[in-house]
Amino acid sequence: MTKKEGKELATVKVYLNTGIIAGLIGIGFVASTLVFGVLLLVLK
């Protein structure tokens, strides 16, 4: 049972890391889109 709990904890950590990475990618995408949009407006 101890080993099973260890695997479950590891799985939870992997899920948390995946969520954090997905969140960072999403924030980066939104930020880059905003920067690109502002640059386009300034260049026009």
N, C-alpha and C positions, 0 to 999 in steps of 0.2 A: 504493500500500500504506500509505503514511503516513496518508492520509485515512481509510482503513478502520480502522486501529488507533485513531485518534482517536475514531471513532464507537463502536468497541467499548468504549473506556474511558469514554466518556460514558454508554453504556448500563449499564455496571457501576455507575457512580456513581448513576444513576437507580434501579437495583435496590437498592443499599445504602440510599439515602434512603427508598425505599418501605418497606423492612424496618424501618428506624428509626422511621418514622412509624407503621407498623402496631404496632410494639412499644410505643410511647408511648401509642397509643390503647388498647391492651390493658391496660397498666398503669393508665391513668386509669380505665378501666371497672371494673377490679377494685377499685381504691381507692375509687371513688365507691359501689360496691356495699357495700363493708365499712362505709364511713361511714354510708350510709343504714340498713344493718342495725343498727348500734350506736345510731343515733338512735331507731329504732323500739323497740329494747329499752329504752332509757332512758325514752322517753315512756310506755311501758306501765307 
